[in-house]
């Protein structure tokens, strides 16, 4: 084992672990003041459920020897309970326990992403069951397809996307972001719209959202850079491309806001950072720094436009997981087929570097497979849970606020004991217009027919 590599992955694990509270803060600030604690609880609850399943059989399902060599699922019993990772493996480059811990965070965060789509209206118990079923039936198989590589001696066979298809997905654009984004769409179609749709509450605490985004930004360098699994040139290149894409993503989003809405917002800035990070996740080891700037800018421009589709098609994705993670993940994965360069660690040339259409076709096939599998299985899970234990909160609980009705808590002590916390009035989304200024009277909300709010980000 290499001590430097081990130290780097330990550091990367620590950085990625901070993405859990970062995601809770990022999502929590974007929700209504009456459901911010519930959103944070959904993130933390999903992480806990998935961690237990990971120890029981998840690590085996993802990184175990593929059943029948088909590349569809790892042997569930091979590492059941993770007792096998305690002893040092003289043939392993990294401590097996460290690999198990690092990959566990990928699983936990991917499942937690779905919480953003179902904000303000889902039963907490149903969410925990959904999180466990989705991890077991959707994330674990797809992660095996993408992250499980054949061993050098051929004794261990991995997933079909990583080996047979040989798609480029350095840190999980398909297994994490496309997977979570399309899964969110399936769940919200079954769950239905919030009672206030399309006039939904504005983000109640943008400083909290900014803090969460900053923590996510920090953790993403461990997420992508740690995926190199060594403290060498690959990790250094990945950190550089990740930084480049996040910055251009911010600028791309703000440019769209300025041209479309006439102003650039704080929520747009942090959303652009996340969009750039999502898109560079599969491409971080495949493109040049200039290519990373292109990847981030394209995602930053396309994602805010994609958010507007939810009003057209009538699905209530509360915090725009579909518009950012699904669309950003697809953009980044496909752009590898155009911008990939053999000079980068992944070593594959895309169309613009003389590689022809082959890599682009491979990337598209990987995206299509994950979209189809995840949507169908997630839809079935959601339908079964809705018919059995129920997904949706009662209308009176939704109106009162999820924090009080489910958790008997409020995020802020702003009223006398027992009085409850007043809700901020519903206004158009933060990406549509500012609603108040310290030096001028508050701008009144427009009628719903003129400019309805359609979620945390608005539609412009």
C-alpha positions as CSV (number, residue, x, y, z in Angstrom):
1,X,0.0,0.0,0.0
2,X,1.1,3.5,-0.7
3,X,1.0,5.8,2.3
4,X,0.5,9.0,0.2
5,X,-2.4,7.5,-1.7
6,X,-4.0,6.3,1.6
7,X,-3.6,9.8,3.1
8,X,-5.1,11.5,0.1
9,X,-8.2,9.3,0.1
10,X,-8.6,9.7,3.8
11,X,-8.5,13.5,3.2
12,X,-11.0,13.1,0.3
13,X,-13.3,11.1,2.5
14,X,-13.3,13.8,5.1
15,X,-14.1,16.5,2.5
16,X,-16.9,14.4,1.0
17,X,-18.4,13.7,4.4
18,X,-18.9,17.5,4.8
19,X,-21.2,17.3,1.7
20,X,-23.9,15.8,3.9
21,X,-24.4,18.8,6.1
22,X,-23.7,21.0,3.1
23,X,-26.5,19.4,1.1
24,X,-28.8,19.8,4.2
25,X,-28.0,23.5,4.4
26,X,-28.2,24.1,0.6
27,X,-31.6,22.4,0.4
28,X,-32.9,23.7,3.7
29,X,-32.3,27.3,2.8
30,X,-34.2,26.9,-0.5
31,X,-37.4,25.5,1.1
32,X,-40.2,27.3,3.0
33,X,-39.5,28.4,6.5
34,X,-42.1,25.9,7.6
35,X,-40.3,22.8,6.1
36,X,-36.6,23.6,6.4
37,X,-36.0,21.2,9.3
38,X,-37.9,18.5,7.5
39,X,-35.7,18.9,4.5
40,X,-32.6,18.6,6.6
41,X,-34.0,15.6,8.3
42,X,-34.7,13.9,5.0
43,X,-31.1,14.4,4.0
44,X,-29.7,13.0,7.3
45,X,-32.3,10.2,7.4
46,X,-31.5,9.0,3.9
47,X,-27.7,9.0,4.7
48,X,-28.3,6.8,7.8
49,X,-30.6,4.3,6.0
50,X,-28.2,3.9,3.1
51,X,-25.2,3.5,5.4
52,X,-26.9,0.6,7.1
53,X,-27.7,-1.1,3.8
54,X,-24.2,-0.4,2.6
55,X,-22.7,-2.4,5.4
56,X,-25.3,-5.2,5.1
57,X,-25.0,-5.8,1.3
58,X,-24.5,-2.6,-0.6
59,X,-20.7,-2.7,-0.9
60,X,-21.0,-6.3,-2.2
61,X,-23.7,-5.3,-4.7
62,X,-21.6,-2.5,-6.0
63,X,-18.0,-3.7,-5.9
64,X,-18.5,-7.5,-5.5
65,X,-17.7,-10.0,-8.3
66,X,-20.4,-9.7,-10.9
67,X,-23.0,-12.5,-10.9
68,X,-22.4,-14.7,-13.9
69,X,-20.0,-12.2,-15.4
70,X,-23.0,-10.3,-16.8
71,X,-22.0,-7.0,-15.2
72,X,-25.4,-6.3,-13.8
73,X,-25.0,-6.8,-10.0
74,X,-22.2,-7.7,-7.6
75,X,-22.3,-10.8,-5.4
76,X,-24.5,-9.8,-2.4
77,X,-22.8,-12.2,0.0
78,X,-19.2,-11.6,-1.0
79,X,-18.7,-8.7,1.5
80,X,-21.9,-9.0,3.5
81,X,-21.4,-7.2,6.8
82,X,-18.0,-5.8,5.7
83,X,-16.1,-8.1,8.0
84,X,-13.8,-9.0,5.1
85,X,-12.4,-5.4,4.8
86,X,-10.9,-5.3,8.3
87,X,-7.7,-7.2,7.5
88,X,-5.0,-5.5,5.4
89,X,-4.8,-6.8,1.9
90,X,-1.2,-7.1,0.7
91,X,-2.3,-6.9,-2.9
92,X,-4.5,-3.8,-2.6
93,X,-3.3,-0.3,-3.4
94,X,-5.6,1.1,-0.7
95,X,-7.0,-0.2,2.6
96,X,-10.2,-2.1,1.7
97,X,-12.0,-0.4,4.6
98,X,-11.2,3.0,3.2
99,X,-12.5,2.1,-0.2
100,X,-15.7,0.9,1.5
101,X,-16.1,4.1,3.5
102,X,-15.4,6.4,0.5
103,X,-17.9,4.7,-1.8
104,X,-20.5,4.6,1.0
105,X,-20.6,8.4,0.9
106,X,-21.3,8.3,-2.9
107,X,-24.3,6.1,-2.2
108,X,-25.6,8.2,0.7
109,X,-25.3,11.5,-1.1
110,X,-26.9,10.2,-4.3
111,X,-30.0,9.0,-2.5
112,X,-30.2,12.2,-0.4
113,X,-30.4,14.2,-3.6
114,X,-33.9,13.0,-4.3
115,X,-35.2,14.8,-1.2
116,X,-35.0,18.1,-3.0
117,X,-37.7,17.1,-5.5
118,X,-40.3,16.1,-2.8
119,X,-40.0,19.0,-0.4
120,X,-43.0,20.3,1.6
121,X,-45.3,17.3,1.1
122,X,-44.0,13.8,1.7
123,X,-44.4,11.6,4.7
124,X,-41.1,11.2,6.6
125,X,-41.5,7.5,7.2
126,X,-42.4,6.9,3.6
127,X,-39.3,8.8,2.6
128,X,-37.0,6.6,4.7
129,X,-38.5,3.5,3.2
130,X,-38.3,4.9,-0.3
131,X,-34.6,5.9,0.3
132,X,-33.8,2.3,1.3
133,X,-35.6,0.7,-1.6
134,X,-34.2,3.1,-4.1
135,X,-30.7,2.5,-2.8
136,X,-31.1,-1.3,-3.0
137,X,-33.0,-1.6,-6.3
138,X,-31.7,1.4,-8.3
139,X,-28.4,2.9,-7.0
140,X,-26.6,-0.3,-6.1
141,X,-27.1,-2.0,-9.5
142,X,-26.3,1.2,-11.5
143,X,-23.2,1.9,-9.4
144,X,-22.0,-1.6,-10.1
145,X,-22.5,-0.9,-13.8
146,X,-20.4,2.3,-13.6
147,X,-17.9,2.0,-10.8
148,X,-17.0,-1.8,-10.7
149,X,-13.9,-2.4,-13.0
150,X,-12.6,-5.8,-13.8
151,X,-9.5,-6.8,-11.9
152,X,-6.2,-6.8,-13.7
153,X,-5.9,-10.6,-13.6
154,X,-9.5,-11.1,-14.7
155,X,-10.4,-12.9,-11.5
156,X,-13.1,-10.3,-10.5
157,X,-15.5,-9.0,-13.1
158,X,-17.2,-5.7,-12.8
159,X,-20.1,-3.7,-14.4
160,X,-21.0,-3.7,-18.0
161,X,-20.9,0.1,-18.5
162,X,-17.4,0.4,-17.1
163,X,-16.0,-2.6,-18.9
164,X,-18.0,-3.9,-21.8
165,X,-19.3,-0.5,-23.0
166,X,-16.2,1.3,-21.7
167,X,-18.0,4.6,-21.2
168,X,-16.1,7.5,-19.5
169,X,-17.6,8.5,-16.2
170,X,-14.8,9.5,-13.9
171,X,-16.7,10.3,-10.7
172,X,-20.4,9.4,-11.3
173,X,-22.2,11.6,-13.8
174,X,-24.5,8.7,-14.7
175,X,-24.6,6.7,-11.5
176,X,-25.0,9.8,-9.3
177,X,-26.5,12.7,-11.1
178,X,-28.4,11.3,-14.0
179,X,-29.6,8.5,-11.8
180,X,-30.8,10.8,-9.0
181,X,-32.3,13.3,-11.4
182,X,-34.5,10.8,-13.3
183,X,-35.4,9.0,-10.1
184,X,-36.6,12.3,-8.7
185,X,-38.8,12.9,-11.7
186,X,-40.5,9.5,-11.3
187,X,-41.2,10.1,-7.6
188,X,-42.7,13.6,-8.1
189,X,-45.0,12.3,-10.8
190,X,-46.5,9.8,-8.3
191,X,-46.4,12.2,-5.4
192,X,-48.1,15.1,-7.1
193,X,-47.9,18.8,-6.9
194,X,-47.8,20.9,-3.7
195,X,-51.1,22.4,-2.6
196,X,-49.8,25.9,-3.4
197,X,-48.6,25.0,-7.0
198,X,-47.8,27.0,-9.0
199,X,-47.4,29.8,-6.5
200,X,-44.9,28.1,-4.2
201,X,-43.0,29.7,-1.2
202,X,-39.7,31.6,-2.0
203,X,-36.4,30.3,-0.6
204,X,-36.5,31.4,3.0
205,X,-32.8,31.8,3.8
206,X,-30.4,32.5,0.9
207,X,-27.4,32.9,3.2
208,X,-27.9,29.4,4.5
209,X,-28.2,28.2,0.9
210,X,-24.9,30.0,0.0
211,X,-23.2,28.4,3.0
212,X,-24.4,25.0,2.0
213,X,-23.3,25.5,-1.6
214,X,-19.8,26.6,-0.4
215,X,-19.5,23.4,1.7
216,X,-20.6,21.3,-1.3
217,X,-18.1,23.1,-3.5
218,X,-15.3,22.3,-1.0
219,X,-16.4,18.6,-0.7
220,X,-16.7,18.2,-4.5
221,X,-12.9,18.4,-4.8
222,X,-12.7,15.3,-2.6
223,X,-15.6,13.7,-4.5
224,X,-14.0,14.1,-7.9
225,X,-10.3,14.2,-6.9
226,X,-10.7,11.2,-4.6
227,X,-12.1,9.2,-7.5
228,X,-8.6,9.1,-8.9
229,X,-7.8,6.7,-6.0
230,X,-4.3,8.0,-5.8
231,X,-2.3,11.1,-4.9
232,X,-0.8,11.6,-8.3
233,X,-1.2,13.6,-11.5
234,X,-4.8,12.3,-12.2
235,X,-6.1,13.8,-8.9
236,X,-4.3,17.1,-9.6
237,X,-5.8,17.4,-13.1
238,X,-9.3,16.5,-11.8
239,X,-9.1,19.2,-9.1
240,X,-8.1,21.8,-11.7
241,X,-10.9,20.9,-14.1
242,X,-13.5,20.7,-11.3
243,X,-12.6,24.2,-10.2
244,X,-12.6,25.6,-13.8
245,X,-16.1,24.1,-14.6
246,X,-17.7,25.4,-11.3
247,X,-16.5,29.0,-12.0
248,X,-17.7,29.0,-15.6
249,X,-21.0,27.4,-14.5
250,X,-21.6,30.3,-12.2
251,X,-21.0,32.8,-15.1
252,X,-23.1,30.9,-17.5
253,X,-26.1,30.8,-15.2
254,X,-25.8,34.5,-14.3
255,X,-25.6,35.5,-18.0
256,X,-28.8,33.6,-18.7
257,X,-30.5,35.3,-15.8
258,X,-29.3,38.8,-16.9
259,X,-30.5,38.3,-20.5
260,X,-33.7,36.6,-19.5
261,X,-34.8,38.4,-16.3
262,X,-32.7,41.6,-16.3
263,X,-30.8,40.8,-13.1
264,X,-28.3,38.3,-11.7
265,X,-29.2,36.7,-8.3
266,X,-27.3,35.1,-5.5
267,X,-29.4,31.9,-5.9
268,X,-28.4,31.9,-9.5
269,X,-24.8,32.2,-8.7
270,X,-24.7,29.2,-6.3
271,X,-27.0,27.2,-8.6
272,X,-24.5,27.8,-11.5
273,X,-21.7,26.5,-9.3
274,X,-23.6,23.4,-8.6
275,X,-24.6,22.9,-12.3
276,X,-20.9,23.2,-13.3
277,X,-19.9,20.7,-10.7
278,X,-22.6,18.3,-11.7
279,X,-21.6,18.5,-15.4
280,X,-17.8,18.1,-14.8
281,X,-18.3,15.1,-12.5
282,X,-18.2,12.6,-15.4
283,X,-15.8,14.7,-17.5
284,X,-13.2,15.8,-14.9
285,X,-10.6,13.3,-15.9
286,X,-11.4,13.5,-19.6
287,X,-11.1,17.1,-20.7
288,X,-8.6,19.9,-20.7
289,X,-8.9,23.0,-18.5
290,X,-10.4,24.9,-21.5
291,X,-12.7,21.9,-22.1
292,X,-13.8,22.1,-18.4
293,X,-14.6,25.8,-18.9
294,X,-16.9,24.8,-21.8
295,X,-18.5,22.0,-19.9
296,X,-19.3,24.3,-17.0
297,X,-20.5,27.2,-19.1
298,X,-22.8,25.0,-21.2
299,X,-24.3,23.4,-18.0
300,X,-24.7,26.8,-16.4
301,X,-26.6,28.1,-19.5
302,X,-28.7,25.0,-20.2
303,X,-29.8,24.1,-16.6
304,X,-31.7,27.4,-15.8
305,X,-33.6,27.0,-19.2
306,X,-34.4,23.4,-18.4
307,X,-36.0,24.4,-15.1
308,X,-38.7,26.1,-17.0
309,X,-39.8,22.8,-18.5
310,X,-41.5,21.8,-15.2
311,X,-44.3,24.3,-15.7
312,X,-44.8,23.3,-19.3
313,X,-45.0,19.6,-18.4
314,X,-46.7,20.1,-15.0
315,X,-44.4,18.3,-12.6
316,X,-43.5,19.8,-9.2
317,X,-39.8,19.3,-8.7
318,X,-39.5,21.6,-5.7
319,X,-35.8,22.3,-5.6
320,X,-35.1,21.5,-9.3
321,X,-33.2,18.3,-9.0
322,X,-34.3,17.4,-12.5
323,X,-33.3,20.7,-14.0
324,X,-29.8,20.7,-12.4
325,X,-28.7,17.1,-11.7
326,X,-30.4,15.3,-14.5
327,X,-29.8,17.9,-17.2
328,X,-26.3,18.8,-15.9
329,X,-25.4,15.1,-15.6
330,X,-26.5,14.4,-19.2
331,X,-24.7,17.5,-20.5
332,X,-21.5,16.6,-18.9
333,X,-21.5,12.9,-19.9
334,X,-22.3,13.7,-23.5
335,X,-19.8,16.5,-23.8
336,X,-17.0,14.0,-23.0
337,X,-17.9,12.6,-26.5
338,X,-17.0,16.0,-28.0
339,X,-14.3,17.4,-25.7
340,X,-12.5,14.3,-24.5
341,X,-8.7,14.5,-25.1
342,X,-6.2,11.7,-24.8
343,X,-3.9,14.0,-22.9
344,X,-6.2,13.9,-19.9
345,X,-6.1,11.0,-17.4
346,X,-9.0,9.2,-19.0
347,X,-7.0,9.0,-22.3
348,X,-9.9,9.2,-24.8
349,X,-10.3,11.5,-27.7
350,X,-13.7,12.9,-28.5
351,X,-15.1,14.2,-31.7
352,X,-13.4,17.6,-31.6
353,X,-10.0,16.0,-30.9
354,X,-10.1,13.6,-33.9
355,X,-11.7,10.6,-32.1
356,X,-14.8,10.4,-34.3
357,X,-18.3,9.6,-33.2
358,X,-17.4,6.4,-31.3
359,X,-17.0,7.9,-27.9
360,X,-20.1,10.1,-28.2
361,X,-22.1,7.0,-29.1
362,X,-20.8,5.1,-26.1
363,X,-21.6,8.0,-23.7
364,X,-25.1,8.3,-25.1
365,X,-25.7,4.6,-24.6
366,X,-24.6,4.8,-21.0
367,X,-26.9,7.8,-20.4
368,X,-29.9,6.0,-22.1
369,X,-29.4,2.8,-20.1
370,X,-29.4,4.6,-16.8
371,X,-32.4,6.8,-17.7
372,X,-34.5,3.9,-18.7
373,X,-33.6,1.6,-15.8
374,X,-33.8,4.2,-13.1
375,X,-37.1,5.8,-14.3
376,X,-39.0,2.5,-14.6
377,X,-37.8,0.9,-11.4
378,X,-38.2,4.2,-9.4
379,X,-41.7,4.6,-10.8
380,X,-42.7,1.1,-9.7
381,X,-41.2,1.7,-6.2
382,X,-43.1,4.9,-5.8
383,X,-46.4,3.5,-7.0
384,X,-46.2,0.5,-4.7
385,X,-45.4,2.7,-1.7
386,X,-48.1,5.1,-2.6
387,X,-50.7,2.3,-2.7
388,X,-49.5,0.7,0.5
389,X,-48.2,3.1,3.2
390,X,-48.9,6.3,1.3
391,X,-46.4,8.9,0.1
392,X,-48.3,12.2,0.6
393,X,-48.9,14.1,3.8
394,X,-52.5,15.0,4.7
395,X,-53.5,18.4,3.3
396,X,-53.9,19.9,6.8
397,X,-50.3,18.8,7.7
398,X,-49.0,20.3,4.5
399,X,-50.8,23.6,5.1
400,X,-49.6,23.8,8.7
401,X,-46.0,23.1,7.7
402,X,-44.1,19.9,7.8
403,X,-41.7,21.0,10.6
404,X,-44.5,21.4,13.1
405,X,-46.9,18.7,11.9
406,X,-44.2,16.0,11.5
407,X,-41.3,16.9,13.8
408,X,-43.0,19.2,16.3
409,X,-40.2,21.7,15.8
410,X,-39.6,25.0,14.1
411,X,-36.4,26.2,12.5
412,X,-36.5,29.7,14.1
413,X,-38.0,30.8,17.5
414,X,-39.7,33.9,16.1
415,X,-43.1,33.8,17.9
416,X,-44.3,33.3,21.5
417,X,-44.5,29.7,22.7
418,X,-47.4,27.8,21.0
419,X,-48.1,30.6,18.5
420,X,-46.4,28.9,15.5
421,X,-44.2,30.6,13.0
422,X,-45.9,32.8,10.3
423,X,-45.2,31.8,6.7
424,X,-43.6,34.3,4.4
425,X,-46.0,35.2,1.6
426,X,-45.7,33.2,-1.7
427,X,-44.0,35.3,-4.3
428,X,-42.4,34.6,-7.7
429,X,-39.2,32.5,-7.5
430,X,-35.9,34.1,-6.6
431,X,-34.7,33.8,-10.2
432,X,-37.6,35.8,-11.5
433,X,-37.3,39.1,-9.6
434,X,-36.3,40.6,-6.3
435,X,-39.2,41.2,-3.9
436,X,-37.7,43.7,-1.4
437,X,-35.0,46.3,-1.0
438,X,-33.9,48.0,2.2
439,X,-34.3,51.5,0.6
440,X,-37.6,51.1,-1.1
441,X,-41.0,49.7,-0.4
442,X,-41.6,46.0,-1.1
443,X,-42.5,45.2,-4.7
444,X,-46.0,43.6,-4.6
445,X,-46.3,40.0,-5.9
446,X,-47.8,39.7,-9.4
447,X,-51.0,37.8,-10.0
448,X,-50.5,34.1,-10.5
449,X,-51.7,34.2,-14.1
450,X,-49.0,36.8,-15.0
451,X,-45.9,35.3,-13.4
452,X,-46.5,32.2,-11.3
453,X,-43.8,30.9,-9.1
454,X,-42.8,27.3,-10.0
455,X,-40.2,26.4,-7.5
456,X,-37.1,27.5,-5.7
457,X,-35.5,28.8,-8.8
458,X,-38.5,30.2,-10.7
459,X,-38.5,29.9,-14.5
460,X,-37.7,33.4,-15.7
